Amino acid sequence: MNTQLIWRSQELPVDSVASHQIVLENRLSSLRDVALTLLREVEALRVVEPVKHRVRLHDEVQRFEIALINSALNRSHGNQTKAAQILGIKLTTLNSKIKRYKIEIDGFNGHVDMPLRENAAA
């Protein structure tokens, strides 16, 4: 980098070289500030806080599946075949999950609670 500055100094007037050096110093200062900020953020992520309550994966997956199924049923106005297509699963799988989670299928009016990306192949 120094060789570039020396090489440029032969082509540029002295005041132009000084202004380029100031710009370079400002950029280096900015990069240093960004690097220090990133370092502080990474260090903050390393701080381990004690778990306040126990999180069970099975329970979280169940809550997520129920929300997805309800959303798909809303989008399909309660039509389970269309809801299964939206979710990209078989109708029998959707029916078993509806029974397992005791999801009420009456009263779906098409109101979208949670947008879902429909499978392109569906």
Summary of the structure (lengths in Angstrom):
residues: 122
radius of gyration: 29.4
end to end distance: 55.9
largest distance: 81.7
contacts: 259
relative contact order: 0.09
helix: 66%
strand: 0%
